[in-house]
Amino acid sequence: MNLSTVIIPIIVSTVLTALMIPFFIRLSYKKRLFDFENERTVHKGVIPRLGGGAFVLAVMITIALSLVMVKPDNYDCIMIDGPEDMVGYGGLMCSVILIFLVGILDDLLTLNYKYKFLSQLISAVLMVFVGGVWINNFGGLLGVEEANPWFCKIFSVLLVMYMVNAFNLIDGIDGLASSLGIVVTLVMGVSFFVTNQLLMSMLSFVLASSLIVFFCFNKFGKVEKHTKIFMGDGGSQTMGLIIAFLLIYMSKQKGGESVDMVAKMLVFSFCLVIIPCFDAVRVMVSRMLRGSNPFVADQTHIHHKFLSLGYNHTTTLIAITIINLFFVVSNIVFMESEIGVSATVKMNIILFFDVAVWCMIQTYLNGRIKRFKGR
């Protein structure tokens, strides 16, 4: 296995996505498969919403072709756990197929959220219990290190479902979900590559390259020229599922790793997804406090707040990306600093810091919105 093992799949996924998106756009216009305007949307006109179908299929085809090329005697060169990692890949692929198909059905037929929730649950169970990818050590988070395996697996299932919904909910303006996904997958791809985990690096970079192509159509495409397309639930949920797989795989304790190393990996992995994860918690809690269904969409997400202040989609995208980068940089810098405390203690300090900063950001935005509407 060499560098071409990663580069060739990147090229294949890029080309496939670039070919598939125009096809899905034409199909959408022919069959009138659009995302129409309603009281919750922030776009104008009718826009195809099957973009996820294009980049997910491109990723799955590329990964399938790449796995066929991997010989069993090369497992130890590209994966930490050898054949066990291939089992994890198999669990992921089964999960992806299920959640993708249900997501596409939702894009076409608008399913009840209960069916989506069930598909997320089954997909998460397949990944954790069949694929064997789960958080097996909490690194001292809130005082917890090792725990009962069943507790860890159930927690991991809930974490996967949570991240799937987090990326689904953050997909509210052009380019936001895909840009956050691009940052995560590029960083994870580099991290896996430098640690010689080429199979996981390949998955990360393949998804990143497909998302970059999708981002161009989603952000810069024109409705009148029939070049614009949305990700849809099929895309956002599947992207969230794959990202959850990558983050959990990176974070799980592997043979010989210390608790401090686990703590570092947990911070490194999950600081990349603070924006979608924190926003999902805030939105769902606020809905429940209002007596609303936490799974019924509204306009209370962070991107809606920026839009309420009069910012356009591009400015909102840039602002949220900057906030996300602030969390990433500050968390990693503090974790790597020499302040005389263990990584476990640093991780807990970071958690409280992130929550406090997030609350301050929300308080600031809410105050500005009140003043803006009171003019």
N, C-alpha and C positions, 0 to 999 in steps of 0.2 A: 504494500500500500504506500502511495506517495502523494504528493501535492495534487496530482491530477485526479485522485479519488474524490477530492472536494471540488476542484475547479470544473471538471466536466459536468457533474450534476447541476452546478450553478448555471452553467451555460444552457443546459437542457431545460431546466425549469424556467429560466428567463424567456427563452424562445417559445416554449409551450404556452406560457401565460400570455405573451404578446400576441400569439395566434388565436388563443381561445377567447380572450376578452372581446375582440370584434365579432367573433362568431356568436357569443352569448348576447351581445348587443343586438345583432341582426335578428336572432331568435326571439328576443324579448319584444322587439317592435312588430315582428310578424305575428306572434301569439298574444300581443298586448299584455305582456307580463311586466307591469310598471309599479313603481312606488308613487301613488297619487298623492296630491296635496290633501292634508287634513288639519285639524286643530293642533296636532302635536308636531307636525313636520316643520322644518325651517328652510326647506327648499321651495323653488318655484318650478312649475311644469311637471311633466311626467318623465320619470327616469327609470331605466331598467335597474332591477335590484338583485340580479343574479351574478354579480361580480365574484362573490365567494366561490361559486361553482367553478369559475375559470381557474382561480389560483389554487384552490384545494385540489382539483383534479390534476393540475400540473404538478403539484407537490407529490401527490400520491403516485402518479405514473413515474415520476423521476426517482422517488425512493424505491419503488418496486423494481425498476430497471437496475438501480444501483445495488440493491441487495442480491440480485441474481448474479452480479459480477463479483460479490464477496465470496471467497473460498473459505471453507471451515478452518484451514490451517493458518489463515490470516486473522482469526478472531482476536488472538492475544495481542496483536499489533495495533488494533483499532479500538478495543474496548477494555475497560478495567476488569469487568467480570466475565469476559469471554462469552460463551454461548448463552449465559443468563441474560446478557444485554439483548441478544436477539429475541429472547422470549419477551422482554420488555417492549421491544419494537413491535412484536406481533400483537401484544395487548393494546398498544397504542393504535395500530392500524385498524383493529376491530372497533375500537372506541371511535376513531375518526369516521369510519364508514357509517356507523349508527347515527352519531350526532349530526353529521353532514346531511344525511338523507332526511332526517326529521327537520333540520333547519331549512332545507330547500322546500320541503312540503309546507312549512310555515310561511316561507316567502311567497309561495304560490297560493295557499289556501287560508292563511292566517289561522293557525291552530290555537286551541285553548292552551294557556300557559301550563296546565297540568300535564299535557302530553310532552311538552318541551322539558319540564322538570323531570319527568320519568325517564326520558332519553338521556338527560344529563346524569341521572343517578346510575343508570345501567352502564353508561360509558365510563363513568368514574370507577365503578366496581370492576369493570373489565381491566382498566389500567392498573388498578391497585392490587386486586386479588389474583388476576390472571397474569398480568404483566410483571407483577412484583415490584413496581416502582412506588415507594411510599416513604414518608418521613419516619425514620427509625431512631432519631435522636433529636431532641429539641435544643441541644447546645446550651442548656441552662436558662432558656427563656422563661422568665417569671419563676425561676428556681427549678424548672423541670429539665432533666437530662434524658435518661432512658425511661421508657414507660412500657406498660403492657403492650405487646405487639397488636392485639386486637384494638386497643384504644388508638394506637398510632395509625392503623389501617383505616379505621372509621374516620378519624380526624383527617387523614389524607383524602378520603372520598369526599368529605365535606369541603375540603380546601379546593379540590379540583372543580367541584360544582360552583363554588364561590367565584373562582377565577373565570370560569366560562361565562357566568352571568356578568361579572365585572366588565369584561371586554365587550359583551353584548350591549350592556347599558351605556358604555362610553362612546359607542358608535353613533354619534348624534350629529356631527358636522363633517364636511368634506375633509378627508385625510387624517382625522384625529386618531381613530382606532388603528389604522394602518401605520401611521407614523410612530405611535407608541410601540406597536408590534415590531416595526423595523429596528428601533433602538434596542429593544430586548434581544431580538434574535441575532443582531450583529454582534452585540457584546458577548452573548452566550457562545456564538460561533467562534469568536476569537479565543475565549476562555477554554473551550473544549479543544480547540486546535493546539494551543500551546501546551496543553497537558496530554497531547497525543491521543485524545478520544475522538478519532476521525469520524466515526459513524455518527456520533451526536453532533459534531461540528458540521458535518454534511447536512444533517436535518435542519440545523439552525440556519445555515447559509442558504439552503434551498428555499426555505420559507421566506427568509429575508429578501432574496432576489425576486421571488414571485410577488411579494408585497410591494416592493419598489415599483414594479411594472404596474400593479393595480393602482398604487397611489397616483401615478402619472395620469391615468385615465380618470380616476375619481376626482382628483383635485383640479386638473387642468383641462379635462374634457369639456366640450360644449354641448348643451342640450340641443340647440338648433342644428348642430352638425352630427348629431347622433354618435358622439364619441364619449359621453359621460355615462358612468355606471356606478351603482352603489354596491356595497359589500353584501348586505342582507344578513339575516340571521344565520343562514348556512355558512357564510364566511366568518362572521365575528365569533360565533360559538366554536367553530372548529379551530380558528386561530387561537382562541383562549385555551382550548383543550391542549393543543400542541405546546403552547408556551407553559402551561401548568406542568406538563410532562417534563419539559426541559429544566424548569426551575426545581422541581422536586428531585429529579435525577441528580442535578448539581448539588443539592443541599443534603441528600441522604448520606449518612455516615458509611464510608467504605472501609474495608479492612485496614486497621492500623492507624486510622485518623484519630487525632485527639479531640476532646470536647471543644477546645478553643478553635480548632480548625473548622469544626462543624458550625460553631457560632459565626465565624468569618464567612463561611459559604452561605449561611442563611441570610446574613445581612447583604452580602454581595448580590445574591439572587433576587431577593424580594424587594430591595430598594428600587429595582428597575420597574416595578409595577405598582408603586405606591399610589399614583394618581387614580388609575381605574379601581384599585382595591379600596382605597379610602373613600372614594366618591360613591361606590356601590353601598358601603356600610351606611354612610351618611344619608343617602337617598332612601334606602329601605327603612332605616330607623325613623326618619322624619315622616314617611308615609304611614307607618304603623302608629306613630304618635298622633297623627291626624285622623286615625281610624280608617285609613285607606288600605287597599290591598297592596302589599309590598311588591307584587309582581306585575301590577298594571302600570304601564308607562305614563309619565307626566313630563313636565318641563322644569325640573328642579335640579338638573345636573350642573356641574361646574361650567360646562360650555354654555348652557342656557343663561347662567348668571352673567357671563361676559357679554353675550348677545343682548341681554337686558340693559346693559350699560351703554349700548350703542356701538360696540365693536363689531367689525365684520368677521367673516369666517376665518380669513387668513390671519388677522391680528389675534383672534381667539386661539387659533391653533399654535401660533408662535408663543403666546403668553403661557399656555398650558405646558408646552414643551419645555420652556425655560423653568417653570416651577418643578417639573419632573426632573430636569437635569440638576436643579439645586438640591433636591433630596438625594439623588444618586451621588453627586460629588461630595456633599457634606457628610453623608453616611460613610462612604468609603474612606475619606480623609480621616475622619474621627476613628474609625475602626483600625486604621493603619498607624495612628499616632502613638507616640511613646509617652504615656501619661502614668505609667506605673500601676495599671489595673489590668485584670485579665480580659480576654476577648468576650467572655461571658458577661462580665459586668458592663463592658462597653455596649454590647448588644442590647441590654435592658435599658441603658441610658438613651441609646438611639431610638428605641421604641417610644419612650415617653417624650423625647424631643420631637420626633416626627408627628405624634398625635397632637402635641401642643402647638406646633407650627401650623398644622393643618387646620386646627380650630381657629387660630388667629387669622389665617387666610380667609376662612369662611365668614368669620365675624366682620372682617374688613369689607369683603364683597357685599355682604348683606347690608352693612351700613351705607355703602356707596349706592346700592340699588335704591334704598329708601330715600336718600337725598336726591338721586337722579329722578325718581318718579315724583318727588315732591316739588320739583321745579315748576 
